[in-house]
Amino acid sequence: MSLEIFKQSLKESTVIKKGKYQYVINPITDGVPSIKPDLLDEVVCEMHKRVEKCGPIDKIVTLEAMGIPLAGGLSLKMNKPFTIIRKKQYDLPDEISVDQITGYSKSKFFINGVNKDDNVIIVDDVLSTGGSLKAVLTAFEKIGVNVKGVFIAVDKGEVSEEIKDEYNINVDVLVNINVIDGKVVVKNI
């Protein structure tokens, strides 16, 4: 695993403050600036290698919005459908509402298209406070969804181990980062 294009893009990221939270702006995590094909391909190919170790899955699940390019790329490579946990409510019969709290916002997610006994992987762009992921994993436990693994492009926080332990699930991270003095530092993993 080299991920040199991705690591370089992270090092070049802009960091802004939202209250006390240091928000990293990167093509993979925000779509800003634009996501170049070689960058997306590098990240999706590395995720695909890791996802293959999970065994058979029924579908890929992602969270709106920036997990969508990753899930779409994996869907094409694996010939598996993907579903998006949305911020928009549709009022469908089996829709599940999930409260989400992150380091910088509160909102609701709405789950559709995921059913009891589905074997899924969760793919997302960034793990920071873990609020979104924990909310989804808790909802999936209640539904009876089998989460075969969680695949994250960037870990900005210190919660992946906590989530692994709390939910007894593999959380596979491509790149760990810290923000120091307004700059992104890629940690060795």
Secondary structure, DSSP 8 states (H G I E B T S, - for coil): ---HHHHHHHHT-EEEEETTEEEEE-HHHH--S---HHHHHHHHHHHHHHHGGG---SEEEEETTTTHHHHHHHHHHHT--EEEEBSS----TT-EEEEEE-SS-EEEEEE-S--TT-EEEEEEEEESS-HHHHHHHHHHHHHT-EEEEEEEEEE-SS-HHHHHHHHT--EEEEEEEEEETTEEEEE--
